[in-house]
Amino acid sequence: MNSLSFVPFFTSSGKVRQMRALNHKHTIAGIFATFLLTSSGSLFHARGDILVSKHIDYSRLAGTWYEIARLPNKREEGLVNITTTFNLVGSDKIEIVNRGYQGSGRGKPVTFRLTARLPDPHEPASLTVRYCGIFRFTYNVLELDTAGYQYAMVSGDSRNDLWLFSRTPVMDEDVYERLVNSAKADGYDVSKLIRCPQEHPSLAAKARTGSSSAAF
């Protein structure tokens, strides 16, 4: 099955527990993923101390995601309008483009390009990402909107790394609070979360009124 996935903008390392979806690790940008149901009737299985999904449909995550909040990391300091876009290349390769702007939406653009292979079907929740053809990272999706693919919460393999993503530049506050509370219960220091400015006036206005979702 053709598929895609996603990566948070920048990371470090360590181990985490995961809910509702994928496996990711540390990077210089941001990524994402999706999930289905297992033959055993359980949505998750343990991989180390991380709960991961047994079945993932990456194709529904194609397109652009907006970073809503993150735990601090030096590589993203001062960046706004951070997004991650996924493109499927050929039958098994994913191209990931991470982009942010320094200071404001009109600031200097900062772009990172990464690649990934579609994961082993036996470990669908584990996505290995390459940067510059040398560095390799893995990512963990802790929470995912499996119904509409409108939001996700992702970490590296450390509780120092956490990102909240949305399909629109504005995340519903009830969803945001639920994700934050879930992360807090799982041991993340959510008091350090930084909201990522998304300066897209027309898109943000539509997202707030619910009249439309962002076009990708």
Backbone bond lengths (Angstrom), bond angles and torsions (degrees), N, CA, C in turn:
res aa  C-N    CA-C-N  psi(-1)  N-CA   C-N-CA  omega(-1)  CA-C   N-CA-C  phi
1 M - - - 1.457 - - 1.515 109.27 -
2 N 1.333 117.71 130.38 1.447 120.58 176.68 1.513 109.86 -66.44
3 S 1.338 116.86 138.14 1.442 120.15 -173.09 1.507 113.06 -150.50
4 L 1.341 115.17 168.27 1.454 123.53 175.79 1.510 110.58 -141.50
5 S 1.354 116.31 -176.09 1.453 120.05 177.97 1.498 112.88 -168.40
6 F 1.393 118.42 -176.11 1.430 117.84 -178.29 1.506 119.05 -139.36
7 V 1.376 116.64 156.31 1.464 124.92 -172.06 1.517 112.57 -131.67
8 P 1.305 121.30 130.36 1.457 123.67 175.91 1.516 111.50 -70.62
9 F 1.317 118.02 153.97 1.465 121.18 -169.26 1.518 114.20 -59.45
10 F 1.308 125.22 -45.54 1.470 121.45 -177.03 1.526 111.27 -150.36
11 T 1.387 119.29 148.29 1.467 120.83 -176.59 1.515 117.10 -141.01
12 S 1.346 115.53 -175.39 1.469 122.93 171.02 1.515 109.00 -132.08
13 S 1.408 120.91 -118.70 1.466 118.42 175.55 1.510 112.67 -169.58
14 G 1.382 117.68 167.78 1.443 123.23 -174.31 1.519 107.34 147.45
15 K 1.380 119.86 -157.51 1.465 119.89 178.05 1.504 112.09 -131.51
16 V 1.303 116.38 146.12 1.442 120.62 -178.18 1.507 111.16 -138.22
17 R 1.327 115.03 165.49 1.433 123.14 172.26 1.508 107.76 -98.50
18 Q 1.312 118.54 146.34 1.438 119.53 -175.09 1.513 114.20 -130.24
19 M 1.349 117.97 148.14 1.442 124.42 176.16 1.496 110.28 -129.30
20 R 1.323 115.22 150.60 1.441 123.62 172.45 1.479 116.81 50.77
21 A 1.276 120.94 54.03 1.420 122.26 162.35 1.486 114.23 141.49
22 L 1.182 121.96 -142.07 1.426 139.00 -155.84 1.512 118.32 -70.71
23 N 1.297 116.32 176.97 1.452 123.53 176.65 1.524 109.92 -126.30
24 H 1.334 117.64 128.21 1.454 125.17 -175.86 1.526 109.19 -142.98
25 K 1.278 121.36 164.03 1.459 123.55 -179.12 1.493 112.89 -138.75
26 H 1.327 123.07 -135.93 1.425 120.29 -172.08 1.500 115.66 -104.11
27 T 1.368 117.67 148.62 1.461 122.39 -170.38 1.497 112.57 -157.68
28 I 1.312 115.44 -164.29 1.440 123.35 -178.14 1.512 107.41 -126.69
29 A 1.265 117.86 27.85 1.456 121.36 179.86 1.507 113.27 -165.27
30 G 1.314 124.54 -123.58 1.446 126.29 -178.14 1.516 114.29 -163.09
31 I 1.407 120.98 141.37 1.470 122.73 -177.06 1.539 113.63 -144.47
32 F 1.351 121.31 171.45 1.457 125.11 -174.42 1.546 116.74 -148.21
33 A 1.430 117.81 177.29 1.477 120.13 -177.41 1.531 117.75 -164.00
34 T 1.398 122.24 -179.45 1.469 126.71 -179.65 1.522 116.20 -140.64
35 F 1.353 116.39 172.17 1.458 119.17 -172.78 1.527 114.86 -152.29
36 L 1.370 115.64 158.90 1.451 122.08 178.48 1.529 110.57 -130.81
37 L 1.351 117.83 -147.03 1.463 121.20 -176.94 1.518 110.66 -113.74
38 T 1.320 117.48 154.08 1.459 120.22 -175.28 1.520 111.37 -99.03
39 S 1.303 114.92 158.02 1.461 119.49 -179.81 1.513 111.17 -66.63
40 S 1.322 117.53 -25.20 1.462 120.50 -179.42 1.516 111.44 -83.13
41 G 1.342 117.29 -5.99 1.451 120.56 -178.77 1.507 112.26 92.08
42 S 1.325 118.16 -4.72 1.462 121.48 178.55 1.515 109.40 -105.61
43 L 1.346 116.31 138.75 1.457 120.24 -178.84 1.512 112.76 -77.58
44 F 1.329 118.09 -21.83 1.453 120.40 -171.56 1.525 112.35 -130.01
45 H 1.329 115.53 157.13 1.456 119.94 168.07 1.520 107.65 -139.14
46 A 1.324 116.09 160.66 1.461 119.93 -175.12 1.517 110.62 -84.37
47 R 1.314 116.05 137.65 1.464 122.23 173.43 1.512 105.07 -131.63
48 G 1.331 116.56 95.58 1.453 119.77 -169.08 1.519 106.96 69.51
49 D 1.343 117.00 -131.07 1.463 119.05 177.71 1.523 110.35 -101.90
50 I 1.345 116.93 21.02 1.456 121.69 -179.31 1.522 109.47 -110.73
51 L 1.320 116.70 130.63 1.452 120.44 174.06 1.516 108.18 -86.12
52 V 1.314 117.30 122.23 1.458 120.43 -178.09 1.521 110.32 -125.11
53 S 1.316 115.67 156.58 1.453 120.78 178.38 1.519 110.50 -75.32
54 K 1.323 116.71 145.70 1.463 120.45 178.72 1.525 112.10 -84.11
55 H 1.321 117.02 -25.55 1.459 120.90 -176.94 1.519 109.85 -130.45
56 I 1.338 116.56 132.13 1.457 121.50 -176.74 1.525 109.77 -134.76
57 D 1.314 116.33 133.77 1.463 121.85 173.30 1.521 107.35 -112.45
58 Y 1.317 116.97 97.41 1.462 120.95 -175.77 1.525 113.34 -72.34
59 S 1.306 117.83 -22.83 1.464 120.27 -173.60 1.524 112.35 -60.61
60 R 1.324 117.55 -31.13 1.463 120.12 -178.75 1.520 112.48 -75.39
61 L 1.316 116.52 -7.91 1.468 120.03 177.25 1.521 112.25 -97.85
62 A 1.313 117.44 4.33 1.465 120.54 178.70 1.520 110.09 -59.62
63 G 1.330 115.84 149.89 1.456 120.34 178.02 1.517 112.16 106.23
64 T 1.313 115.55 -154.90 1.467 122.00 -172.16 1.521 112.51 -107.95
65 W 1.347 115.27 141.01 1.458 123.57 175.01 1.525 108.46 -122.90
66 Y 1.331 115.63 144.20 1.463 121.92 178.37 1.523 109.84 -101.32
67 E 1.321 116.47 133.40 1.460 119.89 174.92 1.524 108.42 -78.64
68 I 1.332 116.26 123.11 1.461 121.74 -178.29 1.519 111.51 -96.56
69 A 1.321 117.10 -39.80 1.468 121.00 -179.44 1.520 109.02 -157.18
70 R 1.345 115.41 161.73 1.466 120.67 -179.54 1.515 109.57 -157.65
71 L 1.314 116.33 159.62 1.452 120.60 165.13 1.525 107.36 -78.97
72 P 1.337 117.88 151.61 1.473 120.72 -173.86 1.523 112.89 -59.23
73 N 1.318 115.21 140.10 1.457 121.89 168.78 1.522 107.09 -151.15
74 K 1.319 116.16 145.94 1.461 121.02 -171.77 1.522 113.09 -65.12
75 R 1.313 117.44 -33.67 1.464 119.00 -174.92 1.523 113.11 -67.87
76 E 1.315 116.93 -23.17 1.464 119.35 -179.31 1.521 113.44 -101.00
77 E 1.312 117.49 3.80 1.463 120.04 -178.67 1.521 110.49 -57.10
78 G 1.330 116.09 129.05 1.458 120.85 175.63 1.511 115.68 80.11
79 L 1.335 117.99 -0.77 1.463 120.03 -179.04 1.525 111.43 -90.55
80 V 1.324 116.12 142.92 1.464 122.55 175.23 1.527 108.21 -126.59
81 N 1.338 115.18 173.70 1.471 120.12 177.76 1.532 112.19 52.08
82 I 1.315 117.09 40.78 1.466 120.32 -178.62 1.529 109.99 -77.09
83 T 1.317 115.27 128.07 1.462 121.07 178.44 1.525 110.08 -135.05
84 T 1.312 114.94 160.46 1.462 121.92 172.98 1.524 108.03 -131.90
85 T 1.317 116.21 129.84 1.467 121.57 -178.97 1.521 109.56 -122.28
86 F 1.331 116.48 135.63 1.458 122.31 -178.34 1.512 112.15 -114.85
87 N 1.303 115.65 136.27 1.459 122.30 176.20 1.522 108.95 -131.83
88 L 1.326 115.89 133.12 1.458 120.30 176.62 1.522 108.74 -85.91
89 V 1.328 116.14 126.71 1.462 122.03 -178.81 1.524 108.31 -115.79
90 G 1.317 116.79 116.86 1.454 119.32 -177.43 1.518 110.81 68.77
91 S 1.319 115.81 -153.12 1.464 120.25 -174.61 1.519 114.05 -92.95
92 D 1.353 117.33 -15.53 1.465 116.86 -173.83 1.526 115.00 -144.21
93 K 1.319 117.93 7.88 1.461 120.21 -176.46 1.524 110.85 -113.71
94 I 1.331 116.19 141.31 1.458 122.54 177.14 1.518 108.87 -117.01
95 E 1.319 116.41 129.55 1.461 121.45 173.31 1.522 107.79 -101.36
96 I 1.333 116.69 128.88 1.461 121.99 -178.10 1.520 108.90 -118.56
97 V 1.325 116.57 125.57 1.461 121.43 178.54 1.521 108.10 -116.29
98 N 1.337 116.21 116.05 1.456 122.30 178.63 1.520 108.11 -105.99
99 R 1.332 115.86 132.77 1.463 119.02 -175.42 1.527 110.70 -139.57
100 G 1.335 115.93 140.16 1.453 122.34 173.72 1.516 108.50 -145.74
101 Y 1.345 116.49 173.10 1.465 121.12 -179.19 1.521 109.34 -131.35
102 Q 1.302 116.09 139.99 1.460 120.96 -177.59 1.522 111.00 -78.25
103 G 1.337 115.47 119.40 1.457 121.12 172.61 1.502 116.53 82.49
104 S 1.330 118.27 -46.74 1.460 121.95 -178.81 1.519 108.72 -157.23
105 G 1.334 115.22 172.55 1.452 119.62 179.56 1.516 113.20 -63.04
106 R 1.338 116.48 -15.52 1.465 120.95 178.10 1.527 111.51 -103.56
107 G 1.317 116.16 8.04 1.457 120.44 -179.55 1.515 112.22 -77.32
108 K 1.325 114.96 -176.61 1.465 121.28 -179.62 1.527 109.83 -66.65
109 P 1.333 117.62 127.95 1.465 119.45 178.66 1.525 112.05 -73.44
110 V 1.319 115.83 142.92 1.462 122.74 176.03 1.526 106.36 -123.05
111 T 1.316 116.63 120.10 1.464 120.83 -174.82 1.522 111.15 -126.11
112 F 1.323 115.90 137.28 1.456 122.20 174.93 1.524 108.52 -125.74
113 R 1.303 116.54 135.92 1.459 121.25 177.89 1.526 109.11 -115.41
114 L 1.305 115.78 128.92 1.450 121.49 -179.37 1.517 109.26 -128.91
115 T 1.306 116.09 164.55 1.458 120.82 175.94 1.522 109.56 -131.34
116 A 1.305 115.26 154.82 1.463 120.87 177.19 1.519 108.37 -148.57
117 R 1.304 115.77 157.35 1.454 122.20 174.03 1.518 108.13 -103.35
118 L 1.317 116.05 146.80 1.453 118.24 174.11 1.521 107.84 -59.07
119 P 1.328 117.18 137.86 1.463 120.02 -172.73 1.520 113.94 -70.65
120 D 1.318 114.18 162.65 1.457 122.39 173.23 1.529 107.97 -56.92
121 P 1.330 119.19 128.13 1.463 120.41 -179.79 1.521 113.37 -58.42
122 H 1.342 116.65 -20.63 1.463 119.72 177.36 1.526 111.48 -82.10
123 E 1.330 116.80 -15.92 1.467 122.44 176.33 1.526 108.06 -132.99
124 P 1.332 117.37 60.03 1.465 120.62 -172.79 1.516 114.26 -65.70
125 A 1.327 117.35 -18.28 1.457 119.97 -178.19 1.520 112.38 -88.67
126 S 1.309 117.49 4.15 1.459 121.03 -179.32 1.517 110.04 -110.62
127 L 1.340 115.52 114.23 1.462 120.27 179.23 1.518 109.32 -112.57
128 T 1.323 116.12 120.01 1.461 121.49 178.02 1.520 108.94 -97.40
129 V 1.332 115.95 125.43 1.462 122.52 -176.18 1.519 109.30 -113.64
130 R 1.325 116.22 141.05 1.463 121.24 178.08 1.521 110.02 -114.99
131 Y 1.331 114.53 141.79 1.464 121.35 176.42 1.523 108.47 -125.57
132 C 1.326 116.34 128.50 1.472 122.05 -178.37 1.526 112.04 59.63
133 G 1.322 117.26 19.75 1.451 120.73 178.41 1.518 114.49 71.06
134 I 1.336 116.99 3.87 1.467 120.86 -175.16 1.523 111.56 -120.72
135 F 1.342 116.36 -56.13 1.452 121.41 -174.68 1.522 110.48 -78.05
136 R 1.324 115.67 140.74 1.459 121.30 179.98 1.524 109.43 -123.65
137 F 1.336 115.90 138.66 1.449 121.72 -178.75 1.530 109.72 -136.54
138 T 1.319 116.21 159.20 1.462 121.88 175.95 1.519 108.23 -129.22
139 Y 1.341 117.44 148.12 1.466 121.21 -177.51 1.516 113.10 -127.66
140 N 1.338 116.09 152.22 1.456 122.87 -179.36 1.520 110.37 -122.87
141 V 1.312 117.17 123.86 1.456 121.01 173.98 1.520 107.90 -93.25
142 L 1.321 116.74 117.66 1.460 121.21 -176.97 1.517 112.08 -85.00
143 E 1.323 116.36 -36.82 1.468 121.81 -179.18 1.520 108.30 -141.35
144 L 1.331 115.88 142.26 1.457 120.26 178.03 1.519 109.57 -147.09
145 D 1.310 115.85 140.30 1.461 121.42 173.73 1.522 107.53 -77.15
146 T 1.316 116.92 91.59 1.459 120.49 -174.62 1.524 112.55 -75.64
147 A 1.330 117.21 -13.03 1.466 119.79 178.66 1.524 111.43 -83.38
148 G 1.335 116.08 -49.61 1.458 119.11 -175.12 1.508 115.18 -118.25
149 Y 1.343 117.06 -4.97 1.469 121.31 -179.06 1.524 111.58 53.69
150 Q 1.348 115.41 47.93 1.460 121.07 -177.64 1.520 113.43 -105.81
151 Y 1.325 118.38 -14.53 1.461 120.62 178.32 1.519 110.18 -151.43
152 A 1.327 114.98 160.18 1.466 120.69 177.56 1.518 109.41 -157.88
153 M 1.322 115.59 152.53 1.464 122.07 173.94 1.524 107.19 -124.20
154 V 1.318 116.00 126.34 1.464 121.97 -170.74 1.518 110.47 -129.02
155 S 1.333 116.49 146.01 1.462 119.87 173.54 1.517 109.24 -135.50
156 G 1.330 115.05 167.71 1.452 120.07 168.67 1.517 106.39 -84.50
157 D 1.335 118.20 -151.03 1.459 118.87 178.17 1.518 110.41 -99.14
158 S 1.345 115.51 23.75 1.459 121.23 176.56 1.516 109.13 -133.61
159 R 1.324 116.81 147.16 1.461 119.51 176.35 1.530 111.82 -76.11
160 N 1.324 116.70 5.39 1.461 120.62 172.04 1.525 111.23 -86.63
161 D 1.309 117.12 -8.47 1.459 122.34 -176.64 1.520 110.01 -116.78
162 L 1.324 116.58 126.10 1.466 120.16 179.35 1.523 108.98 -158.70
163 W 1.323 115.83 137.49 1.467 121.54 176.35 1.518 109.77 -137.43
164 L 1.318 116.65 144.09 1.457 122.71 171.86 1.521 107.30 -114.44
165 F 1.329 117.26 130.18 1.458 122.38 -176.71 1.520 111.52 -124.98
166 S 1.327 114.59 152.82 1.461 121.03 178.57 1.523 109.64 -140.64
167 R 1.318 115.86 155.08 1.457 120.59 175.36 1.531 111.38 -74.55
168 T 1.314 116.49 -17.30 1.459 121.41 178.56 1.522 108.61 -121.20
169 P 1.347 118.61 159.90 1.463 120.44 -177.53 1.521 114.26 -69.75
170 V 1.327 117.41 -10.18 1.465 121.36 177.82 1.522 108.40 -124.03
171 M 1.331 116.73 125.11 1.460 121.14 177.19 1.524 109.63 -96.30
172 D 1.315 116.17 138.70 1.456 120.85 175.53 1.529 109.69 -55.20
173 E 1.343 116.77 132.81 1.467 120.43 -174.81 1.522 112.60 -63.90
174 D 1.321 117.44 -34.14 1.464 119.51 177.92 1.530 110.67 -64.74
175 V 1.329 116.23 -40.50 1.464 120.62 177.20 1.523 109.81 -65.59
176 Y 1.334 115.70 -44.31 1.470 120.47 179.84 1.528 110.70 -57.92
177 E 1.327 116.85 -49.07 1.466 120.57 -178.47 1.518 111.44 -63.17
178 R 1.323 116.79 -38.47 1.464 119.32 179.64 1.525 110.91 -64.81
179 L 1.331 116.62 -42.75 1.460 120.31 178.86 1.523 111.19 -64.86
180 V 1.330 116.31 -42.64 1.465 120.49 179.44 1.526 110.36 -62.36
181 N 1.321 116.63 -44.16 1.467 119.82 179.56 1.526 111.31 -64.23
182 S 1.323 116.33 -36.92 1.464 120.44 177.55 1.524 110.65 -64.51
183 A 1.341 116.08 -43.28 1.466 120.31 178.79 1.526 110.86 -64.52
184 K 1.321 116.09 -41.03 1.469 120.43 179.02 1.525 110.68 -60.97
185 A 1.329 116.15 -44.16 1.466 120.60 179.71 1.523 111.47 -63.88
186 D 1.327 116.31 -24.75 1.463 120.80 -178.67 1.524 112.39 -93.18
187 G 1.345 117.00 7.08 1.456 119.75 172.64 1.509 116.93 100.24
188 Y 1.329 118.88 6.99 1.466 121.48 178.07 1.525 109.96 -84.75
189 D 1.336 116.44 143.81 1.461 121.04 177.98 1.523 108.63 -84.37
190 V 1.320 116.10 83.89 1.464 120.64 -174.66 1.527 112.69 -71.85
191 S 1.343 117.42 -11.12 1.469 119.45 176.41 1.527 110.73 -65.23
192 K 1.329 117.06 -18.24 1.468 121.57 -179.03 1.531 113.24 -95.31
193 L 1.331 116.88 0.57 1.458 119.04 -178.87 1.525 111.85 -59.03
194 I 1.321 115.47 136.55 1.463 122.79 177.73 1.522 108.11 -110.89
195 R 1.324 117.00 126.83 1.460 120.52 174.67 1.524 108.55 -76.03
196 C 1.309 116.31 131.77 1.466 120.74 179.54 1.525 109.57 -90.19
197 P 1.337 118.15 116.84 1.473 119.53 177.77 1.526 110.74 -59.68
198 Q 1.321 115.73 132.53 1.461 121.88 174.73 1.521 107.09 -121.03
199 E 1.313 116.16 97.00 1.457 121.95 -173.59 1.525 110.90 -93.06
200 H 1.315 114.59 71.30 1.460 122.26 177.31 1.525 105.69 -124.53
201 P 1.329 119.83 78.46 1.469 122.86 -170.65 1.521 114.87 -49.52
202 S 1.319 118.42 -49.70 1.465 119.63 -175.86 1.522 111.70 -68.39
203 L 1.345 116.64 -42.25 1.460 120.12 179.01 1.517 111.11 -66.89
204 A 1.340 116.53 -41.49 1.459 120.38 -179.41 1.517 110.67 -63.63
205 A 1.330 117.09 -40.21 1.461 120.66 179.96 1.525 110.53 -63.62
206 K 1.329 116.73 -42.77 1.461 120.43 178.37 1.519 111.22 -64.25
207 A 1.336 116.34 -40.12 1.465 120.48 -179.38 1.517 110.63 -64.49
208 R 1.352 116.80 -39.38 1.463 120.37 -178.98 1.517 111.50 -67.06
209 T 1.341 116.99 -37.73 1.459 120.38 -178.24 1.518 112.31 -84.52
210 G 1.341 115.04 -13.36 1.461 119.14 -179.74 1.514 112.84 74.96
211 S 1.349 117.00 14.27 1.456 120.39 -176.79 1.514 113.11 -76.50
212 S 1.328 115.86 -22.10 1.464 118.75 -177.57 1.503 108.92 -165.03
213 S 1.317 116.31 159.45 1.455 119.87 171.26 1.512 108.23 -107.79
214 A 1.335 115.10 163.64 1.459 119.66 -176.12 1.520 110.58 -62.19
215 A 1.308 115.13 145.53 1.462 120.16 177.36 1.514 109.26 -91.73
216 F 1.325 116.77 137.34 1.460 120.37 -178.14 1.519 109.39 -121.34
